[in-house]
């Protein structure tokens, strides 16, 4: 029986040697990460000279990486500001005359336990965009729980007639073959409206762009005009996803320090990725053509659905699919709960869920080298994707620990002979100098974060503004606790075959 590579989710979907190979790839990232940390500890004892040289080399590598990414961050910020300033509606008219009037936007909003205030805020933000509302379709994809049904029905009543259409889908429990979560909900919703509404809409699927938004996503005013322009400008619009930059400004002034750092760091990472389109994969809120979505199908059996949908399309079309950066923002919620302690717990869980994207590594490897649809993909491109993913997840789990923790181990464990050497004397000084130079990246991040902030609410003092800058001093600890540790946990779960289920981030708002 032929293997359905596109729908693979874990090793248990296979049998025999295929299952063993997939299982090996599942445990490989975690083994690499733990081996790096373990050898660093053990060799600091038995071979401190070698580890000291490795530490200096790694710190130099990290400095070059920081400077490289900082340059991308500055370039991306400048493009972002330029794209915000462009009058995209007028540009559509000038560049495409009336062709853009044929474009419809289908906005999919999956939700479960979020309250009516969050849903209403997103719908109001859609109304404030410059997209003609007679070209906008909103799909509320609710989970089958009483609270979600009530919120969806209230929204339908309150916003009836304000869009071209406002559809409701209710995702039932216990559907076979699903991993309950956002992906399964979206998959059910798209299939439901395809059978019930889309066939009778009298609009070609090639003229409908689907935007998958988290329920707290508020697009900036010209998002859909910017999206339409890039869609019409693309040489292959039906083979392209469109990625905005997520900024977490909805509640950034209310969020505690840790949430602000993590949220802003996520924004910066996506800004840097927009400058490296060869590595760009869809994340969180993104858009794609309906025609491609109906052919490919939305993933319903994985946690990391927002990136998996890109890889599904990439392999379905034999590598003839890409993600295009929009350099245009959508605003989302930073993690915020009823208490600081609960906020930190939720922040950790959110980072762990994002780090569970490591489940894509064996999926990508199997499809690149075993799926017949990938035969047209060049070998160097295959190697590039595999190396990029391995290095990315390895760095996520180890870099912060290596940078801020490993440097002192040779001095503590190396013994008298090593501590009497010149290298032992200079090691902390060299690493200190290198890390001080690397702080230029942190300074750039602090400055750009201040430039991205929305206006300070009147109920916050100027000290709050200053704290937004000074918060970056806590970045090293944040990278370890809310970066390396959740990544290590996710990769360890892969090793022991304890999959991570989908977890919904609490959408908290202060009154």
C-alpha positions as CSV (number, residue, x, y, z in Angstrom):
1,X,0.0,0.0,0.0
2,X,1.3,3.4,-1.0
3,X,2.3,5.7,1.9
4,X,0.5,9.0,2.2
5,X,3.5,11.1,3.0
6,X,1.6,14.4,3.1
7,X,-0.6,13.3,6.0
8,X,2.2,11.8,8.2
9,X,2.1,13.1,11.7
10,X,4.3,10.6,13.7
11,X,6.2,7.4,13.4
12,X,3.2,5.3,14.4
13,X,1.6,6.2,11.0
14,X,4.2,3.9,9.4
15,X,5.3,0.3,9.6
16,X,8.6,-1.6,9.4
17,X,11.8,0.2,8.3
18,X,9.8,3.4,7.5
19,X,8.6,3.6,11.1
20,X,12.1,3.0,12.5
21,X,13.5,5.7,10.2
22,X,10.9,8.2,11.1
23,X,11.4,7.4,14.8
24,X,15.1,7.9,14.5
25,X,14.5,11.4,13.0
26,X,12.0,12.2,15.8
27,X,14.6,11.5,18.5
28,X,17.6,13.0,16.6
29,X,17.1,16.7,17.6
30,X,16.8,15.9,21.3
31,X,19.8,13.6,21.2
32,X,21.9,16.3,19.5
33,X,20.8,18.9,22.1
34,X,21.4,16.7,25.2
35,X,24.7,15.3,23.8
36,X,26.0,18.9,23.3
37,X,25.1,19.9,26.8
38,X,26.3,16.6,28.4
39,X,29.7,16.6,26.5
40,X,30.2,20.2,27.4
41,X,29.8,19.3,31.1
42,X,31.9,16.1,31.0
43,X,34.7,17.5,28.8
44,X,35.0,20.5,31.0
45,X,36.2,18.0,33.6
46,X,38.3,15.7,31.4
47,X,39.4,18.0,28.6
48,X,39.0,21.7,29.8
49,X,41.5,23.0,27.3
50,X,39.4,21.7,24.4
51,X,36.2,23.0,25.8
52,X,37.7,26.4,26.5
53,X,38.7,26.7,22.9
54,X,35.2,25.5,21.8
55,X,33.6,28.1,24.1
56,X,35.7,30.9,22.5
57,X,34.9,29.7,19.0
58,X,31.2,29.3,19.8
59,X,31.1,32.8,21.3
60,X,32.7,34.3,18.2
61,X,30.2,32.4,16.0
62,X,27.4,33.7,18.2
63,X,28.8,37.3,17.9
64,X,28.8,37.0,14.1
65,X,25.3,35.5,14.1
66,X,24.0,38.4,16.3
67,X,25.5,41.0,14.1
68,X,24.2,39.3,11.0
69,X,20.7,39.1,12.4
70,X,20.9,42.7,13.7
71,X,21.6,43.9,10.2
72,X,18.6,42.0,8.9
73,X,16.5,43.4,11.8
74,X,17.3,47.0,10.8
75,X,16.7,46.3,7.1
76,X,13.4,44.7,7.9
77,X,12.3,47.5,10.2
78,X,13.0,50.0,7.4
79,X,11.0,48.0,4.9
80,X,8.2,47.6,7.5
81,X,7.9,51.4,8.0
82,X,8.0,51.9,4.2
83,X,5.2,49.5,3.6
84,X,3.1,51.0,6.4
85,X,3.4,54.4,4.7
86,X,2.4,53.1,1.2
87,X,-1.1,53.9,0.2
88,X,-1.9,50.3,-0.9
89,X,-5.5,51.0,-2.1
90,X,-4.3,53.7,-4.5
91,X,-1.4,51.5,-5.6
92,X,-3.9,48.7,-6.4
93,X,-5.8,51.1,-8.6
94,X,-2.7,52.5,-10.3
95,X,-1.0,49.1,-10.9
96,X,-4.0,46.9,-11.7
97,X,-6.9,49.2,-12.6
98,X,-10.1,47.3,-11.8
99,X,-8.6,43.8,-11.6
100,X,-8.3,44.0,-7.8
101,X,-12.1,44.3,-7.5
102,X,-12.3,40.6,-8.4
103,X,-10.4,39.6,-5.3
104,X,-12.4,38.4,-2.3
105,X,-10.9,37.8,1.2
106,X,-12.0,34.9,3.3
107,X,-10.9,35.4,7.0
108,X,-10.9,32.3,9.1
109,X,-11.1,32.9,12.9
110,X,-10.8,29.7,14.9
111,X,-11.6,30.0,18.6
112,X,-12.7,27.9,21.6
113,X,-12.7,29.4,25.1
114,X,-12.0,33.1,24.2
115,X,-14.7,35.6,25.5
116,X,-16.9,37.8,23.4
117,X,-14.7,40.9,24.0
118,X,-11.7,39.2,22.1
119,X,-13.9,38.1,19.2
120,X,-15.6,41.5,19.0
121,X,-12.3,43.3,19.0
122,X,-11.1,41.3,16.0
123,X,-14.3,41.8,14.1
124,X,-14.2,45.5,14.7
125,X,-10.6,45.6,13.5
126,X,-11.7,43.9,10.2
127,X,-14.3,46.6,9.8
128,X,-11.7,49.3,10.1
129,X,-9.6,48.0,7.3
130,X,-9.8,49.6,3.9
131,X,-10.9,46.4,2.2
132,X,-14.4,46.8,0.7
133,X,-16.6,44.8,3.1
134,X,-18.7,43.5,0.1
135,X,-15.5,41.6,-0.8
136,X,-14.8,40.2,2.7
137,X,-16.1,36.9,4.1
138,X,-15.7,36.1,7.8
139,X,-15.7,32.5,8.9
140,X,-16.1,32.0,12.7
141,X,-14.8,28.5,13.4
142,X,-16.0,27.6,16.9
143,X,-15.2,24.5,18.9
144,X,-18.3,22.6,20.0
145,X,-18.5,23.9,23.6
146,X,-21.4,26.0,24.9
147,X,-19.4,29.2,25.5
148,X,-17.9,29.2,22.0
149,X,-21.4,28.6,20.5
150,X,-22.9,31.4,22.4
151,X,-20.1,33.9,21.5
152,X,-20.3,32.9,17.8
153,X,-24.1,33.3,17.7
154,X,-23.9,36.7,19.4
155,X,-21.3,37.8,16.9
156,X,-23.4,36.6,14.0
157,X,-26.3,38.7,15.3
158,X,-24.3,41.8,16.1
159,X,-22.4,41.8,12.7
160,X,-25.0,40.6,10.4
161,X,-24.9,42.5,7.1
162,X,-21.6,44.2,7.8
163,X,-19.6,41.9,5.6
164,X,-20.3,40.2,2.3
165,X,-20.9,37.1,4.4
166,X,-20.5,36.0,8.0
167,X,-20.4,32.2,8.3
168,X,-20.3,30.0,11.3
169,X,-18.8,26.5,11.6
170,X,-18.9,24.4,14.8
171,X,-16.2,21.8,15.1
172,X,-17.6,18.6,16.7
173,X,-15.7,16.5,19.2
174,X,-14.3,13.0,18.5
175,X,-13.7,13.2,14.8
176,X,-11.6,10.2,13.7
177,X,-8.1,10.9,12.5
178,X,-7.9,14.3,14.2
179,X,-5.6,15.8,16.8
180,X,-8.0,18.1,18.5
181,X,-6.9,21.7,18.2
182,X,-6.7,24.7,15.9
183,X,-5.6,22.7,12.8
184,X,-8.5,20.2,13.1
185,X,-10.9,23.1,13.7
186,X,-9.8,25.0,10.6
187,X,-9.8,21.8,8.5
188,X,-13.4,21.1,9.5
189,X,-14.5,24.7,8.9
190,X,-13.0,24.9,5.4
191,X,-14.6,21.6,4.4
192,X,-17.9,22.6,5.9
193,X,-18.2,25.9,4.1
194,X,-16.9,24.4,0.9
195,X,-19.8,22.0,0.8
196,X,-22.4,24.5,2.2
197,X,-21.4,27.9,0.8
198,X,-18.4,28.1,-1.5
199,X,-19.8,26.0,-4.3
200,X,-22.7,28.4,-4.6
201,X,-20.8,31.6,-4.1
202,X,-20.3,32.1,-7.9
203,X,-16.7,33.3,-7.3
204,X,-13.7,31.4,-8.7
205,X,-11.4,29.9,-6.0
206,X,-8.5,31.6,-7.8
207,X,-10.0,35.0,-6.8
208,X,-10.4,34.2,-3.1
209,X,-7.5,34.7,-0.7
210,X,-7.8,32.9,2.7
211,X,-6.3,34.5,5.8
212,X,-5.9,32.3,8.8
213,X,-6.0,34.5,11.9
214,X,-5.7,33.6,15.5
215,X,-8.8,35.0,17.2
216,X,-6.9,37.9,18.8
217,X,-5.3,39.0,15.5
218,X,-6.1,42.6,14.5
219,X,-4.8,43.5,11.0
220,X,-3.4,46.9,10.4
221,X,-5.8,49.1,8.3
222,X,-4.2,48.4,4.9
223,X,-3.4,44.7,5.4
224,X,-5.9,43.4,2.8
225,X,-4.9,46.0,0.2
226,X,-1.3,45.1,0.7
227,X,-2.1,41.4,0.5
228,X,-4.1,41.9,-2.7
229,X,-1.3,43.9,-4.3
230,X,1.2,41.1,-3.6
231,X,-1.2,38.5,-4.8
232,X,-1.8,40.2,-8.1
233,X,1.9,41.1,-8.5
234,X,3.1,37.5,-7.8
235,X,4.3,35.6,-10.9
236,X,2.7,32.5,-9.4
237,X,-0.1,33.7,-7.1
238,X,-1.6,30.3,-6.7
239,X,1.7,28.8,-5.6
240,X,2.4,31.3,-2.9
241,X,1.6,32.0,0.8
242,X,1.8,35.5,2.2
243,X,3.3,36.2,5.6
244,X,2.8,39.4,7.6
245,X,4.9,40.4,10.6
246,X,3.1,39.7,13.9
247,X,3.5,42.4,16.5
248,X,2.0,41.9,19.9
249,X,0.7,45.4,20.5
250,X,-2.9,44.6,21.5
251,X,-2.0,44.5,25.2
252,X,1.7,45.2,25.3
253,X,1.4,47.9,27.9
254,X,-0.5,45.7,30.2
255,X,1.7,42.6,29.8
256,X,4.4,41.8,32.4
257,X,8.1,42.0,31.6
258,X,8.6,38.4,30.6
259,X,5.7,38.4,28.2
260,X,6.9,41.6,26.6
261,X,10.4,40.3,26.0
262,X,9.2,37.0,24.5
263,X,6.5,38.7,22.4
264,X,8.8,41.3,21.0
265,X,11.6,38.8,20.4
266,X,9.1,36.7,18.3
267,X,8.3,39.8,16.3
268,X,12.0,40.4,15.7
269,X,12.6,36.8,14.6
270,X,9.8,37.1,12.0
271,X,11.2,40.4,10.8
272,X,14.6,38.8,10.3
273,X,13.0,35.8,8.5
274,X,11.3,38.2,6.1
275,X,14.8,39.3,5.1
276,X,15.7,35.7,4.4
277,X,12.8,34.5,2.1
278,X,14.6,31.3,1.3
279,X,14.0,30.2,4.9
280,X,10.5,31.8,5.3
281,X,7.8,29.5,6.4
282,X,4.3,30.5,7.4
283,X,3.8,31.3,11.1
284,X,0.8,32.1,13.2
285,X,-1.4,34.4,11.1
286,X,-0.9,34.1,7.4
287,X,-2.7,34.0,4.0
288,X,-2.8,31.7,1.0
289,X,-5.0,31.2,-2.1
290,X,-8.2,29.3,-1.7
291,X,-7.5,27.3,-4.9
292,X,-4.3,25.9,-3.4
293,X,-5.9,25.3,0.0
294,X,-8.7,23.2,-1.5
295,X,-6.2,21.1,-3.4
296,X,-3.7,20.6,-0.6
297,X,-6.1,20.4,2.4
298,X,-5.4,21.9,5.8
299,X,-3.5,19.7,8.3
300,X,-5.8,18.2,11.0
301,X,-3.4,15.9,12.9
302,X,-0.5,18.1,14.1
303,X,0.1,20.8,16.7
304,X,2.2,23.0,14.4
305,X,-0.5,23.5,11.7
306,X,0.6,27.0,10.8
307,X,3.9,25.9,9.5
308,X,2.8,22.4,8.4
309,X,0.3,23.9,5.9
310,X,3.3,25.5,4.1
311,X,5.2,22.2,3.9
312,X,2.1,20.4,2.7
313,X,1.7,22.8,-0.2
314,X,5.5,22.8,-0.9
315,X,5.5,19.0,-1.3
316,X,2.1,18.8,-3.0
317,X,3.4,21.0,-5.7
318,X,6.8,19.4,-5.9
319,X,8.7,22.3,-4.4
320,X,6.9,24.8,-6.6
321,X,5.6,26.8,-3.7
322,X,7.0,29.6,-1.5
323,X,6.2,32.1,1.2
324,X,6.4,35.7,0.3
325,X,7.1,38.4,3.0
326,X,4.6,41.2,3.2
327,X,6.6,43.5,5.5
328,X,3.3,44.6,6.9
329,X,2.0,44.0,10.4
330,X,-0.9,42.3,12.2
331,X,-1.3,43.0,15.9
332,X,-1.8,40.2,18.4
333,X,-2.0,39.6,22.2
334,X,1.1,39.1,24.3
335,X,0.6,36.4,27.0
336,X,-1.4,37.8,29.9
337,X,-3.2,36.0,32.7
338,X,-4.9,36.9,35.9
339,X,-1.6,36.8,37.9
340,X,2.1,37.1,37.1
341,X,2.8,33.5,38.1
342,X,0.1,32.2,35.8
343,X,1.3,34.4,33.1
344,X,4.8,32.9,33.3
345,X,3.3,29.4,33.3
346,X,1.3,30.2,30.2
347,X,4.3,31.9,28.6
348,X,6.3,28.7,29.1
349,X,3.5,26.5,27.7
350,X,3.2,28.8,24.6
351,X,6.9,28.6,23.9
352,X,6.8,24.8,24.4
353,X,4.0,24.6,21.9
354,X,6.0,26.7,19.4
355,X,9.1,24.5,20.0
356,X,7.0,21.5,19.2
357,X,7.4,22.6,15.6
358,X,10.3,20.1,15.8
359,X,7.7,17.6,14.7
360,X,8.1,19.0,11.2
361,X,11.7,17.8,10.9
362,X,11.1,14.1,10.3
363,X,8.1,15.1,8.2
364,X,10.1,17.4,6.0
365,X,13.0,14.8,5.7
366,X,10.7,12.0,4.7
367,X,8.9,14.1,2.1
368,X,12.1,15.6,0.7
369,X,13.8,12.2,0.1
370,X,11.0,9.7,-0.2
371,X,7.9,11.4,-1.6
372,X,7.8,11.1,-5.4
373,X,6.4,14.6,-5.7
374,X,9.8,16.0,-4.5
375,X,11.8,14.6,-7.3
376,X,12.0,17.9,-9.0
377,X,13.5,19.6,-6.0
378,X,17.3,20.1,-6.4
379,X,19.5,18.2,-4.0
380,X,21.2,21.4,-2.7
381,X,17.8,22.8,-1.8
382,X,16.9,19.6,0.0
383,X,20.1,19.7,2.0
384,X,19.6,23.4,2.7
385,X,16.1,22.8,4.2
386,X,17.3,19.8,6.4
387,X,20.4,21.6,7.6
388,X,18.4,24.8,8.4
389,X,15.9,22.9,10.4
390,X,18.4,20.9,12.4
391,X,20.6,23.9,13.1
392,X,17.6,26.0,14.1
393,X,16.1,23.5,16.6
394,X,19.6,22.7,18.0
395,X,20.4,26.4,18.5
396,X,16.9,26.9,20.1
397,X,17.6,24.3,22.7
398,X,21.3,24.9,23.4
399,X,22.6,28.3,22.3
400,X,21.5,30.3,25.4
401,X,22.8,27.6,27.7
402,X,26.1,27.4,25.9
403,X,26.5,31.2,25.8
404,X,25.5,32.1,29.3
405,X,26.2,28.9,31.2
406,X,29.0,26.8,29.8
407,X,31.7,29.5,29.9
408,X,32.4,29.0,33.6
409,X,32.5,25.2,33.6
410,X,36.1,24.7,32.7
411,X,37.1,27.0,35.5
412,X,35.0,25.1,38.0
413,X,35.7,21.6,36.8
414,X,39.0,21.8,35.0
415,X,41.2,21.3,38.1
416,X,44.5,22.9,39.2
417,X,46.5,22.2,36.0
418,X,44.0,24.0,33.8
419,X,43.5,26.9,36.2
420,X,47.2,27.5,36.2
421,X,47.2,28.1,32.4
422,X,47.2,31.4,30.6
423,X,44.0,30.4,28.8
424,X,42.2,29.8,32.1
425,X,43.2,33.3,33.1
426,X,42.0,34.9,29.9
427,X,38.9,32.7,29.2
428,X,36.4,34.8,31.3
429,X,37.9,38.0,29.9
430,X,37.7,36.9,26.3
431,X,34.1,35.7,26.7
432,X,33.2,38.9,28.5
433,X,34.6,41.0,25.7
434,X,32.8,39.0,23.1
435,X,29.5,39.0,24.9
436,X,29.8,42.8,25.5
437,X,30.3,43.3,21.7
438,X,27.3,41.0,21.1
439,X,25.2,43.4,23.3
440,X,24.9,45.6,20.2
441,X,22.2,43.2,19.0
442,X,20.4,43.6,22.3
443,X,20.7,47.4,22.0
444,X,19.3,47.4,18.5
445,X,16.4,45.2,19.7
446,X,15.7,47.7,22.5
447,X,15.6,50.6,20.2
448,X,13.5,49.0,17.5
449,X,11.1,47.7,20.2
450,X,10.6,51.3,21.4
451,X,9.9,52.4,17.8
452,X,7.3,49.6,17.4
453,X,5.4,50.5,20.6
454,X,1.9,51.9,20.3
455,X,1.3,55.2,22.1
456,X,1.6,55.0,25.9
457,X,-1.9,54.9,27.6
458,X,-2.5,57.9,29.9
459,X,-2.9,55.7,32.9
460,X,0.8,54.6,32.7
461,X,3.7,56.9,33.8
462,X,6.8,57.7,31.9
463,X,8.7,55.2,34.1
464,X,6.7,52.5,32.3
465,X,8.1,53.8,29.0
466,X,11.6,53.6,30.5
467,X,11.0,50.1,31.7
468,X,10.1,49.0,28.2
469,X,13.7,49.8,27.3
470,X,15.4,48.5,30.4
471,X,13.6,45.2,30.2
472,X,16.1,43.9,27.7
473,X,18.7,43.6,30.5
474,X,16.7,40.4,31.4
475,X,17.0,38.9,28.0
476,X,19.7,36.3,28.9
477,X,17.7,34.8,31.7
478,X,14.5,34.9,29.5
479,X,16.3,33.1,26.6
480,X,17.2,30.3,29.0
481,X,14.0,29.9,31.0
482,X,11.5,30.6,28.2
483,X,13.6,29.6,25.2
484,X,16.1,26.8,25.8
485,X,14.1,24.9,28.5
486,X,10.8,24.6,26.7
487,X,12.7,23.6,23.5
488,X,14.6,21.0,25.4
489,X,11.3,19.7,26.9
490,X,9.7,19.4,23.5
491,X,12.6,17.6,22.0
492,X,12.8,15.3,25.1
493,X,9.1,14.5,24.6
494,X,10.0,13.4,21.1
495,X,12.7,11.1,22.5
496,X,10.4,9.4,25.0
497,X,7.5,9.4,22.5
498,X,5.2,11.5,24.7
499,X,3.6,13.8,22.1
500,X,2.5,17.3,23.0
501,X,-1.2,18.1,22.6
502,X,-2.6,21.4,21.4
503,X,-2.7,24.0,24.2
504,X,-4.8,27.2,23.8
505,X,-3.0,30.3,25.0
506,X,-5.2,32.2,27.4
507,X,-6.3,35.6,26.0
508,X,-6.3,37.9,29.1
509,X,-7.2,41.5,29.0
510,X,-7.0,43.9,31.9
511,X,-10.1,46.0,32.5
